[in-house]
Amino acid sequence: MAQQGLDVHAVDFSPTAQAKARALAKSRGVTIRTEQVDLLHWDWPHEAYDAVVAIFIQFAPPAERARMFEGMKQALRPGGVLLIEGYRPKQLDYGTGGPKNIEQLYTREHLDSAFGDLAELDIREYDAEVDEGAGHSGMSALIDLIGRK
């Protein structure tokens, strides 16, 4: 996203993930801002971002996840875009990464319930090969959400 000219503010609880993101940005000649936060307890800013992107952040139990999802919507400016990618329950059959707890996996119904109040919403379910390192590699049951506030 930074290579496309966007001002990127990457938040993550892991200093290792942040260091990897900074190294990747540097290798591509771009700059990003990183901030170590716990998304379950972070004070999400109000209408601060044109886009919120959440890729494989399925660590939160259902109650905390609901609060995090509300924070994502709050952080979007009007017209802002929300992008989410995660695993579906079928992922447990593949065993190629992701949470082992079915409650942490996304379903169309769950995402529609959480984000159905957005002005636009597109949810797609599919299977695809993923190669994101040793812990996330192979055929995967994925679900993507694209929404606009």
C-alpha positions in Angstrom: 0.0 0.0 0.0 2.9 2.4 0.7 4.2 1.6 -2.7 0.9 2.9 -4.1 1.5 6.2 -2.3 -0.7 5.6 0.8 0.4 6.8 4.2 0.5 3.5 6.1 0.1 3.2 9.8 0.7 -0.4 10.7 -0.4 -1.5 14.2 0.4 -4.9 15.7 1.1 -6.4 19.1 4.2 -8.1 17.9 7.5 -6.2 17.7 8.8 -8.9 15.5 6.0 -8.4 13.0 6.6 -4.6 13.1 10.3 -5.1 12.4 9.5 -7.3 9.4 7.1 -4.7 8.1 9.7 -1.9 8.5 12.4 -4.0 6.8 10.0 -4.9 3.9 9.1 -1.2 3.5 12.8 -0.2 3.5 13.6 -2.8 0.9 10.9 -1.4 -1.3 12.0 2.2 -0.8 9.0 3.4 1.1 8.3 4.5 4.6 5.6 3.3 7.0 4.7 4.2 10.6 4.4 1.3 13.1 2.9 1.2 16.5 2.8 -1.6 19.0 -0.8 -2.0 20.2 -3.1 -4.6 21.6 -6.1 -4.3 19.3 -8.4 -5.7 22.0 -7.6 -2.8 24.3 -6.6 -0.1 21.8 -8.6 3.2 21.7 -9.5 3.1 18.1 -9.4 6.6 16.6 -12.6 8.2 15.3 -12.8 8.5 11.5 -9.0 8.6 11.1 -8.4 6.3 8.2 -9.4 6.0 4.5 -8.8 2.2 4.7 -8.5 -0.4 7.5 -6.9 -3.7 6.4 -7.0 -6.7 8.7 -5.3 -9.8 7.4 -5.5 -13.1 9.4 -6.1 -11.4 12.8 -8.2 -14.2 14.1 -6.7 -14.3 17.6 -9.6 -12.7 19.4 -12.4 -14.6 21.2 -15.9 -13.7 20.0 -16.7 -11.1 22.7 -13.4 -9.2 22.2 -13.6 -9.7 18.4 -17.0 -7.8 18.4 -15.4 -4.9 20.2 -12.5 -4.9 17.7 -14.8 -5.0 14.7 -16.7 -2.0 16.1 -13.4 -0.2 16.5 -12.5 -0.9 12.9 -15.7 0.7 11.7 -15.3 3.6 14.0 -11.8 4.2 12.7 -13.0 4.5 9.1 -13.8 7.9 7.6 -17.1 8.2 5.7 -16.5 6.5 2.3 -13.5 4.6 3.8 -12.8 1.0 2.8 -12.5 -2.0 5.1 -10.6 -5.1 3.9 -10.6 -8.3 5.9 -9.1 -11.7 5.0 -9.3 -14.7 7.2 -10.0 -18.4 7.5 -13.3 -20.2 7.4 -14.2 -23.2 9.5 -13.3 -25.6 6.7 -9.7 -24.5 7.4 -9.7 -27.0 10.3 -9.9 -29.8 7.7 -6.9 -28.4 5.8 -4.7 -27.8 8.9 -2.4 -25.4 7.0 -2.4 -22.6 9.5 -4.7 -20.3 11.4 -6.6 -20.8 14.7 -7.5 -24.3 15.9 -10.6 -22.9 17.7 -13.6 -22.9 15.5 -15.0 -19.9 17.3 -12.1 -17.8 16.0 -12.8 -18.7 12.3 -15.0 -16.4 10.2 -18.3 -17.3 8.5 -20.3 -15.3 6.0 -23.1 -15.0 8.5 -20.8 -13.7 11.2 -19.2 -11.1 9.0 -22.5 -10.0 7.5 -23.9 -9.6 11.0 -20.9 -7.6 12.2 -20.5 -5.4 9.1 -24.0 -5.4 7.5 -24.5 -1.8 8.5 -21.8 -0.6 6.1 -23.0 1.2 3.0 -21.5 -1.5 0.7 -20.5 -5.0 1.6 -19.0 -7.9 -0.5 -18.1 -11.2 1.2 -16.4 -14.0 -0.8 -15.6 -17.5 0.3 -13.0 -19.6 -1.6 -10.2 -22.1 -1.3 -6.7 -21.1 -2.4 -3.0 -22.0 -1.9 -1.4 -19.8 0.7 2.4 -19.4 1.2 2.9 -17.2 4.2 5.7 -19.1 5.9 6.0 -22.5 7.6 3.0 -22.0 9.8 0.6 -20.8 7.0 1.3 -22.8 3.9 -0.9 -25.0 1.6 -4.5 -25.2 0.5 -6.6 -22.9 2.7 -10.3 -22.1 3.3 -10.4 -18.3 3.0 -13.0 -15.6 3.4 -12.6 -12.0 2.2 -14.7 -8.9 3.1 -14.7 -5.6 1.3 -16.8 -2.9 2.8 -17.3 0.8 2.4 -18.5 3.0 5.2 
